[in-house]
């Protein structure tokens, strides 16, 4: 589908580049020949200013978020137990997290910097919107979009740091004393939820036509449901984490009603009935899962029905450059661990640990969950290469069909024996000139169903609605049969839900936050992660597990440290616990 706001970005970049060069996260805007009065007296510049705020919405879960010298090491997927980072000459943030060396002096400051710079832009926009030469009804909608975007960026700050300074509608100038005292976690949750509620009142459920890709009421409701799910989770719901700083990083009391608020918020999204899972099991099992991430290519089929909010990007091969094997010109999005591979069950819906599942360690990639084939590249996976389709990726060591191991082999191209495949288009490769859609869903309906199932299970146990939500996802995945065993206990259903999140949302950035909010990061973050060597000698093949890396998790890493420079210049800005 045509990107309807990208054409404005060239105007926007000119405008914003001339009027918004922040020296600090809330410093006064520097101007040249374009000042704020000029910008907001022009309708095109006004719209471009808002569109510029949209451009940063996907930075947190960007699969190429971390790197050095223009080379990507990975994203949140390589900062947790999903994938091994690409090793660079500089220490990257993902390496800091998996080696337990993260600290305020060297931490990536993007969440703080990007979050607050965009919040400031929202406040500038809202301050000047009344004087802009736009229709009043349009102003109402744009104000609601801006309030959602402000809530979105606060949500990113909340995930990273816990409670942060809430600056309201103020636009700080150089002489002003900038508020740096942190609000409590509870106050931040309340603020985000209130902004989502207010914004939703003035937005259509699903913007369409020229407004496709912009925030709607569904976006507001889904963000609210996500924030409330996190707030109800063990880390935040009265765990006492942080001792004397507990109110900054969570609630000081435990209240199971927070689970009720979370599932009710998710159910409100479901009740809209304008969003659904995109299903295509007739063409191939689970093909709807693949098409979701390339919705603009399959817009005519209705693939957008599963997306509530996305980062709109043009055509290219950025994701292919990250995840493709070296033979296809890729590398840098991370290399999946064996533990993630093992989380994918069989096509019959059973985990590979179930003796009746049909899993064969001597043929471990046969008969797996269709989501596995759309998420992981393993030895002999067919993958496009410079325009030639269906060329197997040779990850084996040894010799196969007269061909010795090559540049894609384990220990040579991949340190784990796997490459990532999620998000990738089957029609292109990093070394191929064909450009494909690069837009990426940030809020999708499957997550809403998972959020609903988790919160309702924690509050009421595994009733019929919990089963229904999960089985809808498993049906769309192409599992046959997709039904879950009846009579599961609350604890058994909890494990099912957590594994469904792991495979459905794999490599999308959720796992980093999930292991923290569930307070299992000290367990999974202190394990040795493994890979698989496929060794071939003619027709003989053996599968050998090997150790890749011992992860180290420090208690402090449940939250990101606030960058040292921010704490140093604002003594009232309290650092996070244990840093």
N, C-alpha and C positions, 0 to 999 in steps of 0.2 A: 504494500500500500504506500502511496506517495506520502513522504514526510512533509507535513504541512507547516511546521514551524522552522525547519532547518533553513529555508531560504532567507529567513530573517536574521540568521546568525551572522552573516557577513556584515550587515548593518549594525547588529548588536555588538559584535566584537569591536568595530570601529568606535561605536559610541561608548561602550563600557571601558575599552582600553584607554580612552581619553579622559574618562571621568572617574574611574574607580581603581586607583592603584593604592591599595591599603598598605600602610607601613606596619600596622599592627592589626589585630583582629577586629578592632572597632575604631580605628583611627579615622580622622576626617578624610573625606574624599578629596583627592587632588584633582585640579581641573586645568585645562588649557583653554582652547577657544570654545569648548562646549561646557556650559555649566548646567546645574540641575534645572534651572528655570527654562533654559533652552530645550533641554531634553524632554521635559514633561509638558512643554507647550506644543509638542509635535506628536501626533498620534502614532506614527511609525516608530519613532524613537521610544515612546512610552511602551508600546508592545514589545519592542526589542529588548528593553530593559528587563521586562518580566521573563521573556524567553531565555535570557542569559542565566537567570536563576534556575531554570530547568536543567541547564547543561550539566550541573554538578550532582544531580540526584543519584547517579549510579556509582559514584566513586568508591563508596564503602565496600561494596561487593564486587567491584571490578576484578575479574580473574587475573588481570595483569597489574594489580594495584601496586605491588612492591617491586623494587628493582634498583639498579644503579647504572649510571652512564648510558641511559637509554635502553638498557637490556632488562627484560622482565624476569623476575625469579618466581613470581606467582601472586596469589591473592590470599584471602583468608583461608582458602582450602589448603595452602601450604604452611599456614601458621597453626594448624591443628593436626589431627590424626588422620586426615584424608589423603594427603599427597606429600611427597618429598619435594622440597624446593629445588630450583635450578641453582647451583652453587656459583656465585660470582666472586670477583676479587674483593668486593666490599661487603661488609656485614649488613644484611637487609633485615627489615623488621620481622619477617616470617622466621628467619633463622634465630633472631633474638627470642621469640616466643617458644620455639621448640627446643631451644637449648637452655632455657631458664635464665637468660642474660639480659632480659628487657629491663630498661631503667629510664628515668626521666631525661637523662642527658642525651641519649641517642635515639629515643623513640621517634617515629614518624609523627610529625605534628599535624598532618592533614586533617584528621577528624576535628580538631580544635579550630584550625585555621580556615578550612573550607566551610565548616559548620557555621562559625560566627560571621564570616565574611558574607555568606549568603543570607543569614538572618538579618544582618545590617542592610543588605540590598532590599529585602522584603520591607523592612521598616521605612527605607527611603521611598520605595514604591508606594506604600500605603499613605505616607505623609503627603505625597504629591498627586496621588490619583484624583482627588476631588477637583483639581484645577486642570486636569488633562482634557483635551478636546475629544471626548469620547461620549457615546450615548450612555445615559444613566443606567439602563439595564445591563449594558456591557460592563460598566464600572462595577456593578454589583457582583457579576460573575468573576471578574478579574480580581476583585478584593478577596473573594472566597478562595480562588486558586492560590493567591499569595499567602493567605492564612494557612492553607494546607501545606504549602511548601515550607513555611516557617515551622510548622509542627513536624514535618518530615525531617528537617535538619536538627531540630531538638531531639527527635527520636534517635538519630544517629549519635548525637552527643551523649544521650542517656545510656545507650548500649555500651559505649566505650568507657565512660567515666562515672556513671551514676549521676547524682544530682549536680547540676551546673548552674551558673548565674543566669537567671531569667531577666532579660532586659526590657520586657514589655514592648512598647511601640517606640521607644526612644532611639534617636539617631545621635550618637555621640560625636562631638566635634573635638578638635585638638585641645582646647582649653578645659574641656570638661573632665571631671573626675569620673572615671569609668567604674561602674559597679563590678566588683570582682568577687564579692562574697557569694559562696555557693548556696543555692536553694537546696532544700532537702529533696531526696528522691521522691517522696510523696507529693510534694508541691510540683515537681516537674511532670510527674504522671498526670496529675490533675489538670495542669495547664495544657498538655498535649491533647488529652481527651476532650477538654472544653473547646479547644481550637478546631479539632476534627468535627465535633458536633455542630459548631457554629458554621463552619465552612460548608458542611454537607447540605445545609438548608437552602443554599443558593446555587447549587450545582446540579446538573443532570446526573443521573446514575451512571451513565456511560456516554461520555462525549463522542460525537460521531462527525462524519464529514470533515470539514476544515479544522474542526477542533479535536479530531482523533489524536490520541497520545497525550492529551492534557488531563489534569486531575479532574475527577468527577466525584460525586457523592460516594460511589463505590470505593474509590481510593481512600477517602476519609474514613469510611467505616472499617475497611480492612486494616488501615494503619492503627486505628483505635483498638481493634481486636488483637493485633499483634502486641501492642504496648501493654494491654491489660493481661495478656497471657504471660508475658515476661514478668510483670509485676506480681502475678500470683505464684510464680515459680519459686522453688526452695531457696535459691540464693537471695532473692529480694524479699520474700514473705516471712520476715521475722527470724532470719537465720542468726542474727547477731554478728554477722561478718563485719569486721572493722572495729569492733569494740566501741571505743569512745567516738568513732566516726560513723557508727552504724546508720544514723539517720541520713547521712549523705549518700550511702550506697544501697539503701533498702529501707523497708518499713521496720520500725522498732518492735512491732507486735506481729504475731502470726494470726491471720484471719482467713479461714477456708472460704469465706464468702467472696474473696477475690477470685477464686476459681469460677464461681457462679457468674460474676460480672464478665469474666473473660468468655465463657461459652455463650452467654447471652449476646455479647457484642458480635461474636462470630456468626451466631444464628441470624442476627439481623442482616448480615450480608447475604446469607443463603436465602432469606425470605424475600429479598429484592427480586429474585428469579430472572435477572437479566445476565447472570453469569453462570457458567457451567464448565464441566470438564469437556475438552475437545476430544472426541472419541473417533478413532479410525482403526478398528480391528479387522475390518473386512479386507482391506488391501494387504495388510500384514499385521500380526499381533503387536499392539503397542505403538503403531505408527503415529497415532495422535499425540503421544508423548514427544516424539521427535518433531512433529510439525509445530507444536506449541512454541518452540524456541526460534522458529523461522516463520512467525505468523504472517508477516507481510507477503511471503511467497504463497501462502495458502489462505489468504484473506477471503477469497471467493468461497472457500469451503467453510468458513466460519471459525477459523483457528483462533481468532482474537477473543472468542467467547471466554477463554480461560484466563485472560490477562486483565487485571484491574488497574495496574500502573506499570509503566515501563520507561526505560531510558531509550529515547529515540535517537538513533544514529543512522548515518547513511550507509551506503554499500561499501564493502571492502573485504579484507580477509584477516582482520586483526585477531580474531579468535583462532583462526587456523594457524596463524603465525605463532600463537601461544602454545597450542596443544599438538599440532602435527609433529610426527617424527622428523628427524634430521633429513631423511631422504625426500621429504616433502617441503623442506625449508622451514620447519617449525622448531619449537623448543622454548620453554620459559613459563608455561602455565602450571607446571607441577606434574609429578608422576605418581599416579595412584598407588597406594600401599595395598598389600595383600589383604589386610584387614577390611578395607572398603570393598574389595572384590568379593570377599567371603560374606559380606552383609547381604549381597544380592542372593535371593533364594532361587528356587527352580521355577520353571514355567507352570508347574502344577500348584504354585503358591506355598510350597513347603520350604522351610529353611534347609540349607545343605547339611545341617547337623541332624536332621530327622532321618533315621535309618530307612524310612519308607519313601523318602523323597526321590530316589533314583539317582542321586549324586554319585558320580564315579571319579575318585581321585586320579585315576589313570586317564581320564578324559574330562578334565574339570570345567571346560567351557561349553560343554554340550547341554542343551536343554535348560538353559538358565532363564530367569526373569527377563522378558524383552527389554526392560529398562537397562539391563546390563549391557546389551549389545548397542544401545544408544548412548552409553556413558563411558565405556572403557574400550581401549584398543589393546588387544592381547595378541600373542603370536599367531600370524596368518590371518588376522583381520583384514578383509578387503577394504582398501582405502584409495581414493583417487590420488594420482601422482602425475603432476604436470599435464592434466587433461585426460589422462588415461584411466578409465574407471576400473574398479575391481582388481587392483594390484595388491597382493597380500603384503602385509608388513612383516618383515623377517626379524623377529626379536630373539630367535633361538641362538644358542651357541652350538658349535659343531659344524655339521655339513648336512644339507638337505637338498634332494634332487640335483646333486652335483654342485650346489652352490654353497660356498663357505659363508660363515656369519659375516654380516656387513655392518654399516654405520648405525643401523637402528637397533642392533643387538643389545641385550641386557649387559650391563657393565660398560657398554660403549656409548649407546645413545640414551638409554634409560637406566637409572640406578635401581629401579624396582621391578623391571620386566613388563611395565605397562605404560601406556600413554593415555591422556584424557581424550574423550570423544564428545562429551556433552556440548551442546550449542553449535556443533560443527555442521556445515552444509555438505551434503553428499555430492554436490555438483562442483566443488572447488577444492583447492589446496593452497597452502601458503606460497607454493612456487608456480601457481597458475594465475593467469591474468583475469579470470572471471571473478567479478566482484559480486558478493551476495549480501543479503541483509545482515546488519550487525546490531539491530535493536535487541534489547534484552529485558525480559519481564522482571520487575522488582516486587510486585505484589501479584500473586496468582491464586486462582480459585482453589487449587489443590492445597496450598498452604492454609487457606481459610478453613478447609475441611479438616486438615490435620490439627489446626489450632482448636477448632470446635471439639474434635474427638478427645484431644488431650485434656482440655479444661473440664469437659463434661464427665469424662472418666474419673478425674481426680475428685470431682464434687459428688457425683451420683453413682459412680461405678459403671461397668460396661453394659449399658442398656441398649435397646434396639437402635437408638439414634446414633450411638457411638459406632456400633457395627455398620450401620448404613453408610456413614461418612467414610469409613475406612474401606469398605467393600466397593464403594463407587470409584475410589482411586485405584484399587487393585484391578477392577474390571477394565478401566481405561488403560491400565498398564499392559493388558493383554494376558493376564494370568487366567489359566483355565484348569480347574475351577478357581474362582477368585474369592469364594466365601471363606470366612475365618471359622475355626473350630468353635462350636457353641460351648457355653458354660465357662468361659474364661473368667478367672478372678480379676479383681481390679489390678493386682500386681502383674499378672500375666498380660493383661491388656496394655498396661503401661509399657512393658517391654516390646510388645507388638507395635505400638504407636511410635516408640522411639526408633525402632528399626525401619518402619515405613518412612519416617522423616529422613532417616539417613540415606535411604536409597532414592526416594522420590526427589529430595532436595539436594542430592549429592553435588558437590563442587560449585554450589551456588552461594556459598558464604554463610549458610545457616548453622552448620555443624560447629563452627568456632563459638557461636553464642549459645547453642544448645547445651554443649557439655559444661558450660559455665553456669547457666541458669539452673540446670539440674544438679549442680554441685558434684559432678563426676569427673571434673577435669583433673583432679589430683590422682585419680585412678588411671584414666585413659592417657593422661599426659605424662605419666612416668613409666611407660611401657616401651619395650623395644619393638619398633615397627619392622615389618618384613616385606620381602618381595618374592618373586618366582623366577627361577631359571628354567627355561624349557631347553633341554639338551637333546639334540638330534644327531643320530648317526645312521644316515640312510633312512630306512623305514622305522627304525627304533627310536622311540621318544620317551624321555623320562622327565618328571617334574620335580624340581628340587627347591624347597623353601630355603631362604637365607635371610640373615639379619641385615637390615639396612641402617637403622639409626636408633639409638636409645634416646627417647624424648625425656626432657626434664621439665617438670612443672613446679614453679614456686607459688606459694599461696597468694602472693601479691598479684599474680597474673590473672586472677579472676577479673580484674579491671585494668584498663590501660592507665599508665601514669600520666598525669597532666604534664605537658612539656615543661622542662625546667625553666626556660626563658619566661614563660607566663607566670609561674609561681614566683620567680625571682623579682619580677617587676611589680608584683601585686602581693604584698605580704599577707593580706587577708584571704588570699586564694589558697585554701587548704589542700594539701596534696592527698592523694588516695592512700588507703591503708597499706602499710608494710613496705612502702617505697622510701 
